[in-house]
């Protein structure tokens, strides 16, 4: 299942990111195994339905695993709250994020 569901877990196969940043929504797989693809990337966690301003998903969790083959990191930002930085996921580290309905909370291997 996706990040917005509690019953099941879905995961995306390991993926190398091309140029550009990543946006995670309620429709994104719950477990992401990612390689930044040669340079640092930004991941924005967005759980506001842009079609209905202010409507949010009440619960979500996501796991992001950085499987970079070099010293490449993901900067993870709270896309719902002015893109404030949540953490940095370094090479071979993983982070867990939970959306509370108002904000993201996280546990990480690196901050």
C-alpha positions as CSV (number, residue, x, y, z in Angstrom):
1,X,0.0,0.0,0.0
2,X,0.9,3.6,-0.1
3,X,2.2,6.0,2.5
4,X,-1.3,7.0,3.6
5,X,-2.4,3.4,4.5
6,X,-1.8,1.5,7.7
7,X,-2.8,-2.1,6.8
8,X,-0.2,-3.1,4.2
9,X,3.2,-2.1,3.1
10,X,4.3,-1.4,-0.5
11,X,7.8,-0.7,-1.6
12,X,9.4,0.7,-4.7
13,X,12.3,-1.2,-6.2
14,X,15.7,0.4,-5.9
15,X,15.7,3.4,-8.2
16,X,18.5,5.8,-9.3
17,X,17.3,9.3,-9.4
18,X,18.0,11.4,-12.5
19,X,18.3,15.2,-12.4
20,X,15.7,16.9,-10.2
21,X,14.1,16.5,-6.8
22,X,11.5,14.1,-5.5
23,X,8.0,14.9,-4.1
24,X,6.4,12.3,-1.8
25,X,2.6,12.3,-1.5
26,X,0.0,10.0,0.0
27,X,0.1,8.0,-3.2
28,X,3.8,7.3,-2.9
29,X,5.0,3.8,-1.9
30,X,5.6,3.5,1.8
31,X,9.2,2.1,1.5
32,X,11.6,3.9,-0.9
33,X,15.0,2.5,-1.7
34,X,16.8,5.3,-3.6
35,X,20.2,6.2,-5.0
36,X,20.6,10.0,-5.5
37,X,22.3,9.3,-8.8
38,X,25.6,11.3,-8.6
39,X,24.7,14.3,-6.5
40,X,22.6,15.3,-3.5
41,X,18.9,15.5,-4.0
42,X,16.0,17.1,-2.1
43,X,12.9,15.1,-1.1
44,X,9.8,17.1,-0.3
45,X,7.2,15.4,1.9
46,X,3.8,16.9,0.8
47,X,0.5,15.7,2.4
48,X,-1.8,18.6,1.6
49,X,-4.3,17.9,-1.2
50,X,-3.5,20.8,-3.5
51,X,-6.9,20.5,-5.2
52,X,-8.5,21.3,-1.8
53,X,-6.3,23.8,0.0
54,X,-5.9,22.9,3.6
55,X,-7.2,19.3,3.4
56,X,-4.6,16.9,4.7
57,X,-4.1,13.2,5.1
58,X,-4.5,12.4,8.8
59,X,-1.8,9.7,9.0
60,X,1.1,8.6,6.9
61,X,4.5,7.0,7.3
62,X,7.3,6.5,4.9
63,X,10.7,4.9,5.1
64,X,13.5,6.2,2.8
65,X,16.7,4.2,2.4
66,X,19.7,5.9,0.7
67,X,21.6,3.2,-1.2
68,X,24.1,5.6,-2.9
69,X,27.3,4.2,-4.2
70,X,29.1,7.4,-3.2
71,X,29.0,10.2,-0.7
72,X,25.6,11.5,-1.8
73,X,22.8,12.6,0.5
74,X,19.1,13.4,0.4
75,X,17.9,16.5,2.1
76,X,14.3,15.9,3.3
77,X,12.0,18.8,3.8
78,X,8.5,19.3,5.2
79,X,6.6,20.4,2.1
80,X,3.6,21.3,4.2
81,X,5.4,23.8,6.4
82,X,7.5,26.2,4.4
83,X,9.9,23.5,3.2
84,X,11.6,23.5,6.5
85,X,14.5,20.9,6.6
86,X,13.7,17.7,8.6
87,X,17.0,15.8,8.1
88,X,19.8,14.7,5.9
89,X,19.9,11.0,4.9
90,X,23.5,10.1,4.2
91,X,24.9,7.3,2.1
92,X,23.8,3.8,3.5
93,X,21.4,5.4,6.1
94,X,17.7,5.1,6.4
95,X,15.0,7.4,7.9
96,X,11.5,6.9,9.0
97,X,8.9,9.7,8.8
98,X,5.4,9.9,10.2
99,X,2.8,12.5,9.4
100,X,0.7,13.4,12.4
101,X,-1.9,15.4,10.5
102,X,-0.2,18.7,11.3
103,X,3.6,18.0,11.0
104,X,6.2,15.4,10.2
105,X,8.2,13.6,12.9
106,X,11.3,11.6,12.1
107,X,13.8,9.1,13.3
108,X,17.0,8.9,11.2
109,X,20.4,7.3,11.0
110,X,21.9,10.8,10.5
111,X,20.5,14.3,11.1
